[in-house]
Amino acid sequence: MKIDRAELEKICLRYGVEFLGVFGSVARGEDSPDSDVDMLVRFGKKGVKGLMGMVAMERQLGEVFGKKVDLVTRDFLSPYFRENILAEVKPVYGKA
């Protein structure tokens, strides 16, 4: 998947992102044209707060990836899938 790395970095800096990674079908190379992009995000202390900020960031990331983006923080990962997600996440910005 080709993305504009400079634009991705701008978005991450704007929203105070420390880490951003993909998981799910995109991380496994099994995505289709209809697949969304599942992303795990970790914010710094001055990172985005609230639902509206997350929605705005998802929209902007969607423009970079050319697909719908679903953004989730580690705290909101289902305990049933957490281990699998953390094992397959592929960094696209920052360090895990």
Backbone as CSV, one residue per row, in Angstrom:
resi,resn,N_x,N_y,N_z,CA_x,CA_y,CA_z,C_x,C_y,C_z
1,MET,0.848,-1.175,0.000,0.000,0.000,0.000,0.896,1.241,0.000
2,LYS,0.697,2.091,-0.979,1.500,3.301,-1.095,0.828,4.441,-0.342
3,ILE,1.606,5.114,0.505,1.069,6.251,1.252,2.049,7.416,1.203
4,ASP,1.518,8.596,1.437,2.331,9.808,1.505,2.889,9.908,2.925
5,ARG,4.139,9.499,3.095,4.767,9.466,4.434,4.858,10.849,5.064
6,ALA,5.104,11.866,4.262,5.205,13.230,4.801,3.861,13.678,5.366
7,GLU,2.775,13.366,4.671,1.438,13.736,5.151,1.086,12.933,6.399
8,LEU,1.456,11.658,6.414,1.226,10.821,7.593,1.939,11.412,8.804
9,GLU,3.177,11.821,8.627,3.936,12.413,9.734,3.288,13.710,10.220
10,LYS,2.803,14.532,9.304,2.125,15.782,9.691,0.912,15.495,10.568
11,ILE,0.125,14.506,10.162,-1.071,14.148,10.929,-0.671,13.652,12.312
12,CYS,0.321,12.778,12.373,0.758,12.234,13.661,1.283,13.335,14.581
13,LEU,2.028,14.271,14.039,2.523,15.389,14.847,1.377,16.283,15.305
14,ARG,0.432,16.550,14.417,-0.719,17.405,14.740,-1.531,16.839,15.905
15,TYR,-1.678,15.515,15.938,-2.521,14.883,16.952,-1.736,14.305,18.131
16,GLY,-0.457,14.533,18.189,0.337,14.075,19.326,0.506,12.572,19.403
17,VAL,0.662,11.934,18.256,0.804,10.477,18.189,2.244,10.074,18.502
18,GLU,2.387,9.093,19.384,3.703,8.499,19.659,3.935,7.259,18.809
19,PHE,2.852,6.512,18.563,2.944,5.275,17.786,1.666,5.087,16.986
20,LEU,1.836,4.608,15.756,0.703,4.269,14.900,1.084,3.023,14.118
21,GLY,0.229,2.018,14.167,0.512,0.781,13.450,-0.744,0.194,12.835
22,VAL,-0.559,-0.632,11.823,-1.687,-1.321,11.196,-1.766,-2.745,11.731
23,PHE,-2.987,-3.258,11.787,-3.193,-4.662,12.133,-4.350,-5.179,11.285
24,GLY,-4.662,-6.431,11.433,-5.755,-7.001,10.649,-5.304,-7.369,9.245
25,SER,-6.248,-7.325,8.309,-5.976,-7.801,6.949,-4.852,-7.029,6.265
26,VAL,-4.736,-5.728,6.513,-3.660,-4.941,5.892,-2.300,-5.418,6.393
27,ALA,-2.172,-5.639,7.686,-0.899,-6.094,8.263,-0.511,-7.478,7.754
28,ARG,-1.520,-8.300,7.497,-1.253,-9.666,7.024,-1.103,-9.744,5.501
29,GLY,-1.331,-8.633,4.810,-1.266,-8.639,3.349,-2.447,-9.335,2.710
30,GLU,-3.571,-9.401,3.434,-4.767,-10.085,2.949,-5.896,-9.112,2.629
31,ASP,-5.588,-7.822,2.551,-6.636,-6.832,2.325,-7.110,-6.864,0.876
32,SER,-8.352,-6.454,0.701,-8.959,-6.348,-0.621,-9.291,-4.874,-0.862
33,PRO,-9.733,-4.530,-2.061,-10.109,-3.127,-2.305,-11.198,-2.626,-1.354
34,ASP,-12.025,-3.537,-0.837,-13.108,-3.146,0.072,-12.690,-3.126,1.543
35,SER,-11.495,-3.580,1.845,-11.034,-3.647,3.242,-10.822,-2.254,3.813
36,ASP,-11.117,-2.125,5.101,-10.736,-0.895,5.793,-9.331,-1.096,6.363
37,VAL,-8.791,-0.045,6.958,-7.457,-0.114,7.549,-7.619,-0.027,9.062
38,ASP,-7.318,-1.119,9.758,-7.387,-1.149,11.218,-6.068,-0.631,11.763
39,MET,-6.151,0.378,12.642,-4.935,1.013,13.146,-4.953,1.116,14.665
40,LEU,-3.810,0.807,15.250,-3.592,0.951,16.684,-2.793,2.230,16.899
41,VAL,-3.269,3.078,17.800,-2.610,4.360,18.045,-2.289,4.516,19.525
42,ARG,-1.151,5.146,19.794,-0.804,5.539,21.166,-0.461,7.025,21.116
43,PHE,-1.158,7.776,21.950,-0.946,9.214,22.011,0.008,9.569,23.134
44,GLY,0.741,10.653,22.949,1.566,11.203,24.008,0.693,11.972,24.985
45,LYS,1.300,12.549,25.991,0.555,13.280,27.020,-0.253,14.435,26.452
46,LYS,0.233,15.024,25.362,-0.480,16.145,24.753,-1.231,15.711,23.501
47,GLY,-1.527,14.429,23.419,-2.221,13.896,22.253,-3.691,14.245,22.245
48,VAL,-4.349,13.859,21.174,-5.762,14.157,20.960,-6.605,13.661,22.131
49,LYS,-7.595,14.448,22.460,-8.523,14.067,23.530,-9.940,14.085,22.958
50,GLY,-10.692,13.084,23.267,-12.099,13.077,22.904,-12.415,12.432,21.567
51,LEU,-13.689,12.112,21.433,-14.201,11.413,20.263,-14.066,12.236,18.988
52,MET,-14.350,13.524,19.061,-14.304,14.360,17.861,-12.892,14.415,17.271
53,GLY,-11.885,14.479,18.130,-10.506,14.473,17.655,-10.145,13.157,16.985
54,MET,-10.612,12.057,17.564,-10.345,10.732,16.982,-11.017,10.607,15.614
55,VAL,-12.256,11.091,15.521,-12.986,11.014,14.254,-12.288,11.852,13.185
56,ALA,-11.846,13.042,13.551,-11.133,13.901,12.600,-9.836,13.234,12.142
57,MET,-9.128,12.620,13.073,-7.875,11.949,12.725,-8.138,10.756,11.809
58,GLU,-9.181,9.972,12.103,-9.544,8.844,11.244,-9.811,9.318,9.816
59,ARG,-10.548,10.405,9.690,-10.882,10.942,8.371,-9.619,11.350,7.608
60,GLN,-8.722,12.044,8.296,-7.484,12.491,7.651,-6.587,11.311,7.276
61,LEU,-6.512,10.320,8.145,-5.736,9.116,7.821,-6.361,8.371,6.642
62,GLY,-7.692,8.373,6.579,-8.389,7.745,5.457,-7.996,8.361,4.129
63,GLU,-7.779,9.674,4.127,-7.338,10.349,2.904,-5.923,9.911,2.520
64,VAL,-5.066,9.715,3.513,-3.689,9.273,3.248,-3.669,7.838,2.718
65,PHE,-4.467,6.965,3.330,-4.463,5.553,2.956,-5.394,5.242,1.786
66,GLY,-6.289,6.166,1.462,-7.224,5.935,0.368,-8.284,4.911,0.702
67,LYS,-8.498,4.693,1.993,-9.489,3.727,2.480,-10.031,4.222,3.810
68,LYS,-11.160,3.652,4.213,-11.702,3.950,5.538,-10.724,3.437,6.588
69,VAL,-10.505,4.247,7.620,-9.605,3.877,8.709,-10.405,3.703,9.991
70,ASP,-10.157,2.615,10.698,-10.708,2.391,12.038,-9.549,2.504,13.014
71,LEU,-9.642,3.491,13.888,-8.576,3.809,14.832,-8.968,3.314,16.216
72,VAL,-8.039,2.656,16.906,-8.308,2.161,18.252,-7.055,2.347,19.110
73,THR,-7.286,2.618,20.393,-6.177,2.683,21.338,-6.060,1.331,22.042
74,ARG,-4.916,1.074,22.614,-4.684,-0.198,23.307,-5.720,-0.430,24.412
75,ASP,-6.101,0.641,25.107,-7.078,0.512,26.192,-8.430,-0.003,25.718
76,PHE,-8.745,0.223,24.443,-10.049,-0.175,23.937,-10.018,-1.456,23.111
77,LEU,-8.872,-2.127,23.076,-8.806,-3.426,22.408,-9.577,-4.449,23.228
78,SER,-10.306,-5.293,22.549,-11.017,-6.367,23.230,-10.007,-7.289,23.902
79,PRO,-10.245,-7.654,25.162,-9.318,-8.572,25.825,-9.246,-9.930,25.113
80,TYR,-10.269,-10.264,24.331,-10.288,-11.538,23.613,-9.344,-11.542,22.412
81,PHE,-9.064,-10.356,21.850,-8.237,-10.266,20.646,-6.924,-9.532,20.866
82,ARG,-6.738,-8.960,22.046,-5.580,-8.101,22.324,-4.242,-8.753,21.971
83,GLU,-4.008,-9.964,22.452,-2.714,-10.627,22.205,-2.441,-10.801,20.716
84,ASN,-3.456,-11.242,19.972,-3.287,-11.446,18.530,-3.012,-10.133,17.813
85,ILE,-3.732,-9.095,18.186,-3.542,-7.789,17.551,-2.141,-7.265,17.839
86,LEU,-1.733,-7.312,19.091,-0.412,-6.799,19.455,0.716,-7.595,18.796
87,ALA,0.472,-8.883,18.539,1.490,-9.718,17.892,1.634,-9.400,16.403
88,GLU,0.550,-8.952,15.756,0.620,-8.730,14.308,0.756,-7.267,13.897
89,VAL,0.659,-6.344,14.840,0.693,-4.924,14.475,2.023,-4.563,13.802
90,LYS,1.920,-3.805,12.719,3.093,-3.360,11.953,3.194,-1.841,12.071
91,PRO,4.292,-1.331,12.612,4.435,0.118,12.795,4.456,0.874,11.464
92,VAL,3.774,2.016,11.443,3.867,2.925,10.299,4.392,4.293,10.739
93,TYR,4.364,4.526,12.069,4.904,5.776,12.615,5.314,5.535,14.065
94,GLY,6.465,6.023,14.448,6.930,5.902,15.831,7.418,4.505,16.152
95,LYS,7.592,4.266,17.445,8.088,2.975,17.925,7.105,2.375,18.910
96,ALA,6.933,1.050,18.799,6.026,0.339,19.699,6.568,0.404,21.093
